[in-house]
C-alpha cells in the first residue's frame, strides 16, 4: 500500500526556511576583579560548545599560567557546570541577544 502525499506541492529543499535556532550565539565577556581586560569583548560561538570549552579557550587567549584559575559567571549570579552547553544558557539567560559572562581569576560570586 502506498502512502498518499501530504500536500500536492513539493517545495525544493533549498527554498525551505531553516527550522530552530541559529547555530551560533553571542557571548559578551566582562572582566571582574583582578582579571585582565580583553580587547575583544564580544565573541560568537557554537550553541553546542560547553562552558568547559569556553574556559579553556579564554585561558589560552588570556595566556593564563597552568596554575591559574579562571572562573566564569552568568549574569554575576552563578558559575555554570563545565558540561553545560552555551546554547542552553543563552536560551535561559541572554539579554538583548547576548549571553553576558563575567570572568575573573579569583572566586567572586556563588
C-alpha positions as CSV (number, residue, x, y, z in Angstrom):
1,X,0.0,0.0,0.0
2,X,1.4,3.4,-1.0
3,X,1.3,6.4,1.2
4,X,-0.6,9.4,-0.1
5,X,1.4,12.6,-0.3
6,X,0.5,15.1,2.4
7,X,0.3,18.0,0.0
8,X,0.2,18.5,-3.7
9,X,3.1,21.0,-3.7
10,X,6.7,19.9,-3.5
11,X,9.0,22.6,-2.1
12,X,12.7,22.4,-3.1
13,X,14.9,21.8,-0.1
14,X,16.9,25.0,-0.8
15,X,13.8,27.2,-0.5
16,X,12.6,25.9,2.9
17,X,13.1,28.2,5.8
18,X,15.5,26.9,8.5
19,X,13.9,25.4,11.5
20,X,15.1,26.1,15.0
21,X,17.6,28.5,16.5
22,X,20.8,29.7,14.8
23,X,23.9,27.7,15.2
24,X,25.9,30.5,16.9
25,X,25.3,32.6,20.0
26,X,26.9,35.8,21.0
27,X,28.9,36.0,24.2
28,X,29.7,39.3,26.0
29,X,32.7,38.8,28.3
30,X,33.3,41.3,31.2
31,X,36.3,41.3,33.4
32,X,35.7,41.2,37.2
33,X,38.2,41.8,40.0
34,X,41.8,41.2,39.0
35,X,41.1,39.6,35.6
36,X,43.0,41.1,32.7
37,X,40.9,43.1,30.2
38,X,40.3,41.7,26.7
39,X,40.5,43.9,23.7
40,X,37.7,41.9,22.0
41,X,34.7,41.5,24.4
42,X,32.1,40.0,22.0
43,X,32.5,36.5,20.6
44,X,30.3,34.2,18.6
45,X,30.5,30.5,19.5
46,X,28.6,27.4,18.5
47,X,25.5,26.6,20.6
48,X,26.8,23.2,21.3
49,X,30.1,24.3,22.8
50,X,30.4,23.7,26.5
51,X,31.4,26.1,29.3
52,X,34.5,23.9,29.8
53,X,35.5,24.6,26.2
54,X,34.8,28.4,26.7
55,X,37.0,28.4,29.8
56,X,39.8,26.5,28.0
57,X,39.6,28.9,25.0
58,X,39.7,32.0,27.2
59,X,42.5,30.6,29.4
60,X,44.6,30.2,26.2
61,X,43.5,33.7,24.9
62,X,44.5,35.4,28.2
63,X,47.7,33.3,28.4
64,X,46.9,32.1,31.9
65,X,49.6,30.1,33.6
66,X,48.8,26.4,34.2
67,X,48.4,27.0,37.9
68,X,46.0,30.0,37.5
69,X,42.2,29.6,37.7
70,X,39.6,31.2,35.5
71,X,36.1,31.5,36.9
72,X,33.1,32.1,34.6
73,X,29.8,33.5,36.0
74,X,26.5,34.0,34.3
75,X,25.0,37.5,34.9
76,X,27.0,37.9,38.1
77,X,25.0,35.2,39.7
78,X,26.3,31.6,39.4
79,X,29.1,29.5,37.9
80,X,27.6,27.0,35.4
81,X,28.9,23.5,35.4
82,X,31.6,22.7,32.8
83,X,29.4,20.4,30.8
84,X,26.6,22.9,30.3
85,X,26.1,23.9,26.6
86,X,26.4,27.6,25.8
87,X,23.1,27.4,23.8
88,X,21.2,26.2,26.9
89,X,22.5,29.1,29.0
90,X,21.8,31.5,26.1
91,X,18.2,30.4,25.8
92,X,17.6,30.9,29.6
93,X,19.8,33.9,30.5
94,X,20.5,36.0,27.4
95,X,19.7,39.7,27.3
96,X,19.5,41.9,24.2
97,X,20.7,39.0,22.1
98,X,23.9,38.3,24.1
99,X,24.8,35.9,26.9
100,X,26.8,38.0,29.5
101,X,29.6,36.1,31.1
102,X,31.8,37.6,33.8
103,X,35.3,36.2,34.2
104,X,37.8,36.5,37.0
105,X,40.9,34.7,38.3
106,X,39.6,34.5,41.9
107,X,36.2,33.3,43.0
108,X,33.8,36.3,43.1
109,X,30.2,35.0,43.4
110,X,28.5,31.8,44.4
